[in-house]
Amino acid sequence: MKRVTVVLISLVLCAFISSNAFAQSNLAFSGIGVKIGLVDPDDVDAALEFGIFTDLGRITSSISLESYVNFWSKTEDITGGGEFYVRDFIIGAKSKYIFSTANPTIRPFAGAGLGFHILQSGVDIPAIDLGGGMIIPAVSEDDTEIKIGLDIGGGILVDLNQSWAIQGETWYSIVSDISQIAIQVGLLYKLGV
């Protein structure tokens, strides 16, 4: 009997806490922005990264939700001729814990999320004439893989006025074979929801 009472009280408390958290939620399409940054992937030189992101509102009063689409590409020359390239198209979502500050227009945050990385890599090597009629034919190979990455990071969001905010952030994405760190700055247009 005691066990049943403890379980029922626990369920009621969990339902009460959940209802309070959801009462503070405001999930809605609240803004859209663009960002640019520098990404440094494993085993590849740093590259420019471009992206679009959306503010999807608040899960609780302190936790916001963001979706994003990013893209970067890097081409490197191969010694002896030819080139190697890597491209990453990323679609993901992040939740951010917003820290309280004395100034409500400045909001530091830390967060985590998941991203789907559509990685394309390849090599293009031109034909090589060795002389005497011997020619090594050209080689062109590419491969595309989809990998899931875990994003961990943080930054700061600063309101410029009621409609615009600027966001600076650093994220580390843990991705099999090509983990990457990105430093980005973005401009958010708030929709006033």
C-alpha positions in Angstrom: 0.0 0.0 0.0 2.8 2.4 0.9 4.5 1.7 -2.4 1.4 2.5 -4.4 0.9 5.8 -2.5 4.5 6.8 -3.1 4.1 6.0 -6.9 0.9 8.0 -7.1 2.4 11.0 -5.3 5.4 10.9 -7.6 3.2 10.8 -10.7 1.1 13.8 -9.4 4.3 15.8 -8.7 5.8 15.0 -12.1 2.5 16.0 -13.8 2.4 19.3 -11.8 6.1 20.1 -12.6 5.5 19.2 -16.3 2.4 21.4 -16.5 4.2 24.4 -15.0 7.1 23.9 -17.5 4.7 23.7 -20.5 2.7 26.6 -19.2 5.8 28.7 -19.6 6.5 27.4 -23.1 6.0 29.5 -26.2 7.0 27.3 -29.2 6.4 29.4 -32.3 8.3 30.6 -35.4 9.8 33.7 -33.7 12.6 34.7 -36.0 14.9 34.0 -38.9 18.5 34.9 -39.4 21.7 34.4 -41.5 25.1 33.6 -40.2 28.7 33.4 -41.4 31.7 31.8 -39.7 34.9 29.9 -39.8 34.8 26.1 -39.5 37.9 24.0 -38.7 37.2 20.3 -39.5 39.5 17.5 -38.5 42.2 16.8 -41.2 41.0 19.6 -43.5 42.1 23.3 -43.5 39.7 25.9 -42.1 36.9 27.1 -44.4 34.1 29.7 -44.5 30.7 28.5 -43.4 27.4 30.0 -44.3 24.0 29.3 -42.7 20.4 30.2 -42.1 18.8 29.7 -38.7 15.3 30.0 -37.2 14.2 30.9 -33.6 11.5 28.4 -32.8 10.6 30.0 -29.4 10.9 28.7 -25.9 10.4 25.3 -24.5 10.6 26.8 -21.0 11.3 30.3 -19.8 15.1 29.5 -19.9 15.4 27.1 -22.8 15.0 28.1 -26.4 14.9 26.0 -29.6 16.7 26.8 -32.8 16.8 25.0 -36.2 19.6 25.6 -38.7 21.0 24.8 -42.1 24.8 25.3 -42.7 27.1 24.7 -45.6 30.9 24.8 -46.0 33.2 23.5 -48.7 37.0 23.2 -49.0 39.2 22.3 -51.9 42.9 21.5 -51.5 45.6 20.9 -54.1 47.3 17.6 -54.3 51.1 17.4 -54.7 51.8 16.4 -58.2 48.6 17.7 -59.6 44.9 17.4 -59.0 42.7 18.4 -56.1 40.8 17.0 -53.1 37.5 18.4 -51.9 35.2 18.1 -49.0 31.7 19.6 -48.7 29.3 19.5 -45.7 25.7 20.4 -45.8 24.2 20.3 -42.3 20.6 20.3 -41.2 20.0 20.4 -37.4 18.4 21.7 -34.3 19.7 23.0 -31.0 18.3 23.7 -27.6 19.9 26.6 -25.7 19.8 27.4 -22.0 19.6 31.2 -21.7 21.4 32.6 -18.6 19.7 35.4 -16.6 21.5 38.7 -16.7 20.9 42.2 -15.2 20.5 43.5 -18.7 17.7 41.7 -20.6 19.0 42.7 -24.0 22.2 40.6 -23.4 21.5 36.9 -23.2 24.5 34.5 -22.9 23.6 30.8 -23.6 25.0 27.3 -23.6 23.4 24.4 -25.5 23.5 21.2 -27.3 21.8 19.7 -30.4 21.9 17.2 -33.2 22.9 17.8 -36.8 22.6 15.6 -39.9 25.8 16.1 -42.0 25.6 15.3 -45.7 29.3 14.9 -46.4 30.6 14.8 -49.9 34.3 14.2 -50.6 36.2 13.5 -53.7 39.4 13.7 -55.7 40.1 14.8 -59.2 43.5 14.0 -60.7 44.3 14.9 -64.4 45.9 12.5 -66.8 49.6 12.3 -66.6 51.8 11.9 -69.7 54.9 10.0 -68.8 56.3 10.3 -72.3 57.0 7.6 -74.8 53.3 7.0 -75.3 52.7 6.1 -71.7 49.7 8.0 -70.2 48.2 7.5 -66.8 44.5 8.2 -67.2 42.6 10.8 -65.2 40.9 9.8 -62.0 37.8 11.3 -60.6 36.2 9.8 -57.5 33.6 11.0 -55.1 31.6 9.7 -52.2 28.6 11.0 -50.2 27.8 9.9 -46.6 25.1 11.1 -44.1 26.4 11.2 -40.5 24.8 12.4 -37.3 26.8 14.9 -35.3 26.4 16.1 -31.7 26.7 19.9 -31.3 27.9 21.4 -28.0 28.6 25.1 -27.6 27.4 28.5 -26.5 27.5 32.1 -27.2 25.7 35.4 -26.7 22.6 37.0 -28.2 22.4 40.8 -28.1 19.3 42.8 -29.0 20.0 45.7 -31.3 16.4 46.9 -31.2 12.9 45.3 -31.1 13.3 43.7 -34.5 17.0 42.8 -34.8 19.6 40.9 -32.7 23.2 39.9 -33.3 24.4 36.5 -32.2 28.0 35.3 -31.7 28.6 31.6 -31.0 31.1 28.8 -30.9 30.0 25.2 -31.5 31.9 21.9 -31.5 30.3 19.2 -33.6 31.3 15.6 -32.8 31.0 13.8 -36.2 32.6 10.4 -37.0 35.9 11.0 -39.0 35.3 14.8 -39.4 34.5 16.5 -36.1 34.6 20.3 -36.4 34.7 23.5 -34.4 32.9 26.6 -35.8 33.0 30.2 -34.7 30.0 32.1 -36.2 28.3 35.5 -36.1 24.7 35.9 -37.2 22.0 38.5 -37.6 18.5 37.6 -36.4 15.2 39.2 -37.5 12.7 38.8 -34.8 9.1 38.2 -35.9 7.6 39.7 -32.7 5.6 36.5 -31.7 
